[in-house]
Amino acid sequence: MGTTIERFRVSDGQAGPYGLAVGPDGAVWCTLVHAGEIARLGADGSVRRFGLGAPECGPSVITAGPDGALWFTRMRDHRIGRIDPDGGERSFALPTADAGPFGIAAGPDGALWFTELNAGRIGRITVDGEVTEHPLPVAGAYPSMITAGPDGALWFTLNQAHAVGRITVDGEVTVHPLPTGGAAPVGIAAGGDGALWCVEIGAGQVARVATDGTVTEYPLPDRAARPHAIATGPDGRLWFTEWAGNRIGSLTPDGAYRAYRLPADGAEPHGITAGSDGAVHAALEIGEIVRLTP
């Protein structure tokens, strides 16, 4: 049986589907960054949209939290949002003005950890809304995506420092530079092989970062593809969006690459998530979510 790609319309082309996460209800939840909304795509293809009361708040990255809710960053009004599976939502202001929260992930300590693009910090928020911020040792680094690592720490990309960072739950930070100049990493995910994997949007590569900081880079066939977000499938394959290439790419842990062309031209794929059933979902700027079933 071949790979199938299904398309689901969740908004018009102006709303901007961006970040994706599988929720505790089995649905796919998506931020609509330009509309200030969260969308829910049910397993049956049904779509619900939830307004956040702030159309310009810029909801960006979303993740499943430890409390049965979805948590997301509000990049433009500098808040962290929370939404229940039934649509009830609230948000928490950050202590730092103009922080620009972007990436977010559930940590091993029962809290949510997030990046602050503008402020150059890593933040931690408890499910009760208590916020702690940790400054980074590199100025102007532009911390982007973040993920829980296999070693009990959080790992994140430093887009303008062309590096990957690690922070312990106690706030100790280590920075590992990437070998390629101008790599500009964005997405990062923990792989099934005990390493971290990130995509280099500036270099057209996927990088494997061992927990000791050793880096192996895999150039993509299309170095201008601008890979953006990455997720690990249940079979250990890495899945990533090729924003400028109009494709979904995949890589095995030993570096075997395969690409899947999207059925719409100019789709601009951004966020990606892989479910336990093996299906991969990606958010398309044109107002759709695609489901790819290998």
JOURBEL-V299085 format. One record per residue. N is the residue number from 1. RES is the residue in one small letter. SS is DSSP state (H for helix, E for strand, L for the rest). PSI is psi in degrees with one decimal (999 if undefined). BURIAL is + if it has 9 or more other ideal C-beta (glycine too) atoms within 8 Angstrom, else -. Layout:
# JOURBEL-V299085
n=[N N]
res=[RES RES]
ss=[SS SS]
psi=[PSI PSI]
burial=[BURIAL BURIAL]
This chain:
# JOURBEL-V299085
n=[1 2 3 4 5 6 7 8 9 10 11 12 13 14 15 16 17 18 19 20 21 22 23 24 25 26 27 28 29 30 31 32 33 34 35 36 37 38 39 40 41 42 43 44 45 46 47 48 49 50 51 52 53 54 55 56 57 58 59 60 61 62 63 64 65 66 67 68 69 70 71 72 73 74 75 76 77 78 79 80 81 82 83 84 85 86 87 88 89 90 91 92 93 94 95 96 97 98 99 100 101 102 103 104 105 106 107 108 109 110 111 112 113 114 115 116 117 118 119 120 121 122 123 124 125 126 127 128 129 130 131 132 133 134 135 136 137 138 139 140 141 142 143 144 145 146 147 148 149 150 151 152 153 154 155 156 157 158 159 160 161 162 163 164 165 166 167 168 169 170 171 172 173 174 175 176 177 178 179 180 181 182 183 184 185 186 187 188 189 190 191 192 193 194 195 196 197 198 199 200 201 202 203 204 205 206 207 208 209 210 211 212 213 214 215 216 217 218 219 220 221 222 223 224 225 226 227 228 229 230 231 232 233 234 235 236 237 238 239 240 241 242 243 244 245 246 247 248 249 250 251 252 253 254 255 256 257 258 259 260 261 262 263 264 265 266 267 268 269 270 271 272 273 274 275 276 277 278 279 280 281 282 283 284 285 286 287 288 289 290 291 292 293 294]
res=[m g t t i e r f r v s d g q a g p y g l a v g p d g a v w c t l v h a g e i a r l g a d g s v r r f g l g a p e c g p s v i t a g p d g a l w f t r m r d h r i g r i d p d g g e r s f a l p t a d a g p f g i a a g p d g a l w f t e l n a g r i g r i t v d g e v t e h p l p v a g a y p s m i t a g p d g a l w f t l n q a h a v g r i t v d g e v t v h p l p t g g a a p v g i a a g g d g a l w c v e i g a g q v a r v a t d g t v t e y p l p d r a a r p h a i a t g p d g r l w f t e w a g n r i g s l t p d g a y r a y r l p a d g a e p h g i t a g s d g a v h a a l e i g e i v r l t p]
ss=[L L L E E E E E E L L L L L L L E E E E E E L L L L L E E E E E L L L L E E E E E L L L L L E E E E E L L L L L L L E E E E E E L L L L L E E E E E L L L L E E E E E L L L L L E E E E E L L L L L L L E E E E E E L L L L L E E E E E L L L L E E E E E L L L L L E E E E E L L L L L L L E E E E E E L L L L L E E E E E L L L L E E E E E L L L L L E E E E E L L L L L L L E E E E E E L L L L L E E E E E L L L L E E E E E L L L L L E E E E E L L L L L L L E E E E E E L L L L L E E E E E L L L L E E E E E L L L L L E E E E E L L L L L L L E E E E E E L L L L E E E E E E L L L E E E E E E L]
psi=[135.5 175.4 136.6 144.9 119.9 147.4 137.1 121.8 120.1 -14.6 177.2 178.5 -4.5 -17.4 -31.9 65.7 133.1 -75.2 150.8 148.4 146.8 126.6 172.9 -15.1 3.1 -4.5 163.9 125.1 138.9 136.1 141.4 91.6 -33.7 -17.2 -12.7 43.3 166.0 134.8 147.8 123.9 111.6 163.7 -23.5 4.6 -1.1 148.4 131.8 145.5 140.9 119.2 152.9 5.9 10.7 84.8 -24.4 15.3 -20.6 54.4 132.0 -80.6 142.9 147.9 155.5 131.5 173.4 -4.6 14.7 7.2 172.4 137.3 144.5 157.6 144.5 92.2 -33.3 -24.0 12.4 51.3 162.2 129.5 157.5 135.1 132.5 160.0 -21.8 2.1 -6.5 130.4 156.2 169.8 162.8 128.2 148.4 150.2 -29.9 122.8 142.3 38.0 -37.7 55.4 141.5 -79.1 152.0 145.2 151.0 133.6 172.2 -6.1 11.3 7.9 173.3 139.3 140.8 160.1 151.3 100.1 -51.6 -38.7 -13.8 44.1 164.5 129.6 156.8 132.2 131.2 167.1 -12.1 -3.7 9.8 126.9 135.7 138.8 141.1 118.4 153.0 152.6 -2.7 119.8 144.2 26.4 -22.6 63.4 132.1 -97.9 160.7 149.2 155.1 131.2 172.5 -5.0 13.9 4.8 174.1 139.5 143.7 157.2 145.6 94.1 -45.2 -8.2 -5.3 52.1 169.7 136.3 160.0 133.8 130.6 166.2 -12.3 -2.4 10.0 127.3 136.1 140.9 132.0 108.0 147.3 148.5 -31.0 124.2 141.4 23.5 -39.8 58.6 146.8 -77.9 149.6 144.9 150.7 129.3 166.6 -3.2 10.5 9.5 174.4 145.2 133.4 159.0 137.7 97.1 -28.7 -23.2 -8.4 45.5 161.3 134.0 138.2 125.8 110.9 159.6 -13.8 3.2 -2.7 130.8 134.0 128.3 141.8 104.6 139.6 153.3 -35.3 98.3 -11.8 13.8 -21.7 65.7 137.5 -54.8 157.4 147.2 156.2 129.7 166.4 -18.9 6.1 -8.4 146.1 133.0 137.6 153.5 135.8 92.1 -47.6 -14.5 -6.5 41.0 161.7 126.9 155.9 152.2 130.7 160.4 -19.5 8.4 7.4 124.7 143.9 144.5 152.1 115.0 134.6 148.9 -5.2 133.9 146.8 34.0 -28.1 70.2 137.6 -96.5 156.5 147.0 149.9 130.9 168.8 -16.1 1.7 -11.1 144.4 132.0 142.6 143.7 130.9 133.1 -23.3 0.4 19.2 159.7 134.0 144.7 119.6 122.6 105.6 999]
burial=[- - - - + - + + - + + - - - + + + + + + + + + - - - + + + + + + + - + + + + + + + + - - - - + - + + - + - - - - + + + + + + + + + - - - + + + + + + + - - + + + + + + + + - + - + - + + - + - + - - + + + + + + + + + - - - + + + + + + + - + + + + + + + + + - - - + - + + - + - + - - + + + + + + + + + - - - + + + + + + + - + + + + + + + + + - - - + - + + - + - + - - + + + + + + + + + - - - + + + + + + + - + + + + + + + + + - - - + - + + - + - - + - + + + + + + + + + - - + + + + + + + + - + + + + + + + + + - - - + - + + - + - + - - + + + + + + + + + - - + + + + + + + + + + + + + + + + -]
